[in-house]
Amino acid sequence: MDLQNLARAVWERITPTTAPDPGWWVLLALAAALVVVAVPTLWRLARPAVTIVHELGHAIIGMLMGRRFTGFVVSGDMSGHAVTVGPRRGFGRIASTWAGYPAPALLGAVLVQVALQGWASTALFVALVVLVLSLVFTRSVHTVLAVLLSALAVGATWWWGSPSVTALVTLVIGVFLLIGAWKHLGAVITGGGRGDDPAQLAQLTPIPGWLWITGYVVVLAVCTWWAWTALGPQLF
């Protein structure tokens, strides 16, 4: 394939398409996402995707606040941490610390919306670019493998998948990230430690950790509601 044909093929795969008609594929996507979250073995395999989005949420907001992103790690226990360099206190540090838990929920809601409106292939392309660029900032072998496998899965779906398949996969990923965000937050609520984001935010501000957690619940609820505004009419 020459360069011109390659460019044409890429362009065809990033332009919006007509969204598939509502039907069985929406129910299939919901069922697949629920199964992945509910089955422990599948959850352990897929959970790094939620952690990657969480850490990139810290990184992106940190950079928008003027901080320098130096790297991130996804640990063997599927926890992670991102490092941004800048003032030890102040609004930028608070914003970047806060951004982790909402990131999977917000991205999940966006993916639900675009999957049902014909923008699935565009969204997968953007996700692929972000994952490839983030490889530069990985700081462990496990992190490289987690990001690389995620990029390969997204890239294969984007390049070879039909419009129906890309819409289905994008919807599955969106619902999975949304549910995964709630599951991660639930783990912090029931067994969070001093190193978790709410505890760090409590150290950076006069606001107690439980109030930060309440704020997370509100944000995740809004993201869930927004996703449901697109998904609900397809089911009823």
C-alpha positions as semicolon CSV with decimal commas, in nm:
position;residue;x (nm);y (nm);z (nm)
1;M;0,000;0,000;0,000
2;D;0,155;0,333;-0,108
3;L;0,148;0,647;0,104
4;Q;-0,149;0,800;-0,075
5;N;-0,363;0,489;-0,037
6;L;-0,255;0,457;0,327
7;A;-0,357;0,816;0,396
8;R;-0,693;0,754;0,227
9;A;-0,747;0,437;0,432
10;V;-0,665;0,619;0,756
11;W;-0,898;0,907;0,666
12;E;-1,181;0,666;0,590
13;R;-1,133;0,513;0,934
14;I;-1,141;0,838;1,128
15;T;-1,438;1,006;0,963
16;P;-1,779;0,965;1,131
17;T;-2,016;0,702;0,997
18;T;-2,386;0,637;1,027
19;A;-2,456;0,488;1,367
20;P;-2,592;0,133;1,360
21;D;-2,963;0,098;1,421
22;P;-3,050;0,036;1,787
23;G;-3,104;-0,327;1,862
24;W;-2,940;-0,636;1,991
25;W;-2,587;-0,492;1,973
26;V;-2,666;-0,239;2,247
27;L;-2,786;-0,514;2,481
28;L;-2,485;-0,725;2,384
29;A;-2,249;-0,439;2,471
30;L;-2,413;-0,388;2,810
31;A;-2,401;-0,760;2,887
32;A;-2,035;-0,787;2,781
33;A;-1,930;-0,493;2,998
34;L;-2,119;-0,628;3,299
35;V;-1,966;-0,973;3,258
36;V;-1,612;-0,831;3,238
37;V;-1,663;-0,634;3,559
38;A;-1,848;-0,912;3,745
39;V;-1,619;-1,208;3,665
40;P;-1,306;-1,178;3,883
41;T;-1,066;-1,326;3,628
42;L;-1,190;-1,098;3,349
43;W;-1,187;-0,799;3,582
44;R;-0,822;-0,861;3,674
45;L;-0,732;-0,875;3,305
46;A;-0,930;-0,566;3,208
47;R;-0,881;-0,351;3,518
48;P;-0,548;-0,201;3,396
49;A;-0,749;-0,007;3,137
50;V;-0,930;0,176;3,419
51;T;-0,602;0,239;3,599
52;I;-0,437;0,373;3,282
53;V;-0,721;0,621;3,226
54;H;-0,708;0,717;3,595
55;E;-0,336;0,795;3,579
56;L;-0,361;0,977;3,245
57;G;-0,638;1,185;3,401
58;H;-0,387;1,301;3,664
59;A;-0,132;1,369;3,391
60;I;-0,355;1,561;3,148
61;I;-0,505;1,790;3,411
62;G;-0,161;1,838;3,564
63;M;-0,021;1,952;3,229
64;L;-0,320;2,181;3,172
65;M;-0,242;2,335;3,510
66;G;0,117;2,401;3,406
67;R;0,278;2,100;3,571
68;R;0,531;1,875;3,395
69;F;0,430;1,511;3,346
70;T;0,731;1,282;3,393
71;G;0,580;0,934;3,393
72;F;0,331;0,685;3,532
73;V;0,324;0,330;3,660
74;V;0,060;0,057;3,661
75;S;0,160;-0,184;3,938
76;G;0,120;-0,560;3,948
77;D;-0,174;-0,525;4,187
78;M;-0,340;-0,298;3,925
79;S;-0,295;0,015;4,133
80;G;-0,093;0,298;3,984
81;H;0,055;0,641;4,023
82;A;0,143;0,931;3,796
83;V;0,413;1,187;3,864
84;T;0,377;1,553;3,772
85;V;0,642;1,806;3,867
86;G;0,549;2,151;3,995
87;P;0,464;2,338;4,315
88;R;0,400;2,105;4,608
89;R;0,082;2,294;4,692
90;G;-0,163;2,518;4,514
91;F;-0,452;2,482;4,275
92;G;-0,254;2,295;4,008
93;R;-0,148;2,022;4,251
94;I;-0,501;1,994;4,390
95;A;-0,660;1,974;4,043
96;S;-0,416;1,712;3,915
97;T;-0,458;1,502;4,231
98;W;-0,838;1,525;4,208
99;A;-0,862;1,429;3,839
100;G;-0,788;1,056;3,865
101;Y;-1,117;0,906;3,978
102;P;-1,346;1,112;3,750
103;A;-1,135;1,039;3,439
104;P;-1,261;0,683;3,363
105;A;-1,623;0,785;3,428
106;L;-1,600;1,092;3,204
107;L;-1,425;0,903;2,924
108;G;-1,672;0,617;2,959
109;A;-1,968;0,854;2,925
110;V;-1,810;1,019;2,621
111;L;-1,753;0,681;2,454
112;V;-2,114;0,579;2,517
113;Q;-2,231;0,900;2,353
114;V;-2,005;0,876;2,047
115;A;-2,066;0,503;1,998
116;L;-2,436;0,573;1,955
117;Q;-2,384;0,872;1,726
118;G;-2,150;0,732;1,462
119;W;-1,819;0,863;1,599
120;A;-1,685;0,531;1,730
121;S;-1,399;0,496;1,480
122;T;-1,291;0,856;1,542
123;A;-1,288;0,797;1,917
124;L;-1,085;0,477;1,883
125;F;-0,830;0,657;1,667
126;V;-0,789;0,932;1,927
127;A;-0,757;0,670;2,201
128;L;-0,493;0,487;1,997
129;V;-0,288;0,805;1,950
130;V;-0,305;0,887;2,323
131;L;-0,201;0,533;2,420
132;V;0,093;0,531;2,176
133;L;0,212;0,872;2,299
134;S;0,176;0,763;2,662
135;L;0,423;0,477;2,602
136;V;0,699;0,739;2,624
137;F;0,598;0,807;2,985
138;T;0,571;0,447;3,109
139;R;0,811;0,372;3,391
140;S;0,795;-0,006;3,436
141;V;0,782;-0,320;3,225
142;H;0,435;-0,402;3,356
143;T;0,315;-0,055;3,258
144;V;0,460;-0,089;2,907
145;L;0,283;-0,422;2,861
146;A;-0,050;-0,289;2,993
147;V;-0,042;0,017;2,766
148;L;0,089;-0,175;2,466
149;L;-0,177;-0,446;2,490
150;S;-0,447;-0,180;2,526
151;A;-0,311;0,002;2,220
152;L;-0,298;-0,319;2,016
153;A;-0,658;-0,407;2,105
154;V;-0,785;-0,058;2,024
155;G;-0,575;-0,036;1,706
156;A;-0,689;-0,373;1,573
157;T;-1,053;-0,286;1,630
158;W;-1,011;0,057;1,469
159;W;-0,828;-0,072;1,159
160;W;-1,008;-0,398;1,086
161;G;-1,345;-0,357;1,252
162;S;-1,659;-0,278;1,056
163;P;-1,867;0,025;1,163
164;S;-2,094;-0,208;1,361
165;V;-1,801;-0,378;1,533
166;T;-1,628;-0,051;1,621
167;A;-1,954;0,088;1,759
168;L;-2,007;-0,229;1,965
169;V;-1,653;-0,233;2,103
170;T;-1,657;0,141;2,178
171;L;-1,984;0,101;2,366
172;V;-1,847;-0,195;2,562
173;I;-1,537;0,005;2,658
174;G;-1,747;0,305;2,755
175;V;-1,981;0,111;2,981
176;F;-1,689;-0,086;3,125
177;L;-1,496;0,231;3,214
178;L;-1,806;0,384;3,370
179;I;-1,877;0,080;3,587
180;G;-1,505;0,039;3,657
181;A;-1,488;0,397;3,782
182;W;-1,761;0,318;4,037
183;K;-1,583;-0,001;4,138
184;H;-1,252;0,181;4,191
185;L;-1,423;0,449;4,396
186;G;-1,605;0,184;4,599
187;A;-1,270;0,026;4,685
188;V;-1,146;0,361;4,819
189;I;-1,465;0,415;5,019
190;T;-1,444;0,073;5,184
191;G;-1,070;0,041;5,228
192;G;-0,883;0,353;5,122
193;G;-0,543;0,437;5,269
194;R;-0,328;0,743;5,327
195;G;-0,183;0,721;4,977
196;D;-0,519;0,739;4,800
197;D;-0,633;1,057;4,627
198;P;-0,898;1,165;4,883
199;A;-0,646;1,135;5,166
200;Q;-0,388;1,334;4,969
201;L;-0,647;1,601;4,890
202;A;-0,731;1,621;5,259
203;Q;-0,363;1,688;5,329
204;L;-0,345;1,956;5,059
205;T;-0,663;2,138;5,164
206;P;-0,877;2,204;5,475
207;I;-1,149;1,983;5,321
208;P;-1,177;1,636;5,482
209;G;-1,138;1,320;5,278
210;W;-1,501;1,212;5,314
211;L;-1,614;1,536;5,150
212;W;-1,381;1,478;4,855
213;I;-1,527;1,129;4,822
214;T;-1,877;1,279;4,824
215;G;-1,769;1,508;4,541
216;Y;-1,643;1,208;4,345
217;V;-1,978;1,035;4,391
218;V;-2,157;1,341;4,253
219;V;-1,927;1,364;3,949
220;L;-1,959;0,992;3,872
221;A;-2,337;1,016;3,911
222;V;-2,349;1,304;3,660
223;C;-2,135;1,108;3,413
224;T;-2,360;0,805;3,456
225;W;-2,671;1,015;3,400
226;W;-2,520;1,169;3,086
227;A;-2,435;0,825;2,947
228;W;-2,787;0,706;3,028
229;T;-2,942;0,994;2,829
230;A;-2,794;0,830;2,519
231;L;-2,823;0,468;2,623
232;G;-3,164;0,462;2,786
233;P;-3,368;0,555;2,474
234;Q;-3,199;0,270;2,287
235;L;-3,327;0,017;2,540
236;F;-3,683;0,131;2,605
